[in-house]
């Protein structure tokens, strides 16, 4: 699951990003509203977490512009303001939920899970391809009676491949899916993780293979 998180308080941004990453979310973090708007326009996210009070553009303005442009990605608003009027304004603009600061991480995680469940285009927690099953909730890859726990990056790569079986995806496309926009990862990073995933498939005894074509990309194949 890919999340965009906009927060201008460095300590809080780092703490929230760490806890979300630990729980298997891929998070791209920005520190101002203008960047949040540009990222949301250029990339596809499963959910967006917006602080209301941010430099360059406040979170409500970001939300207003995204909704006006037809962007329906679920949005959770974070703010130090707890007044009912602010909450109503955010919800009227199209926010899916509202969480006042300060908050405990457990409640944030619960609200993120609830927000993602309400997405217009629902994505199942389990993907299947050939004899493989990928459980996104705990990042486990299974085949028959066997299963292995994947690292966060491995899970993101496997998710991208299993969502498009038989379709060759370039290294650049997979980098965006697993590392995010503006990442410093390169084609060699993809090769390293694909090699690891191939070992996982062999360990599971799966009939699914990750095949590659030079200068084209990677795909899943099985008979």
Buried (B, 14 or more C-beta within 10 A) or exposed (E): BBBBBBBBBEEBBEEBBEBBBEBBBBBBBBBBBBBBBEBBEEBEBBBBBBBBBBEBBBBBBBBBBBBEEEBEBBBBBBBEBEEEEBBEBBEEBBBBBBBBBEEEBEEBBEBBEEBBEEBEEEEEEEBEBBBBBBBBEEBBBBBEEEBBEBBBBBBBBBBBBBBBBEEBBBBEBBBBBBBBBEEEBEEEBBEEBBEBBBEBBEEBEBEBBBBBEEEEBBBBEBE
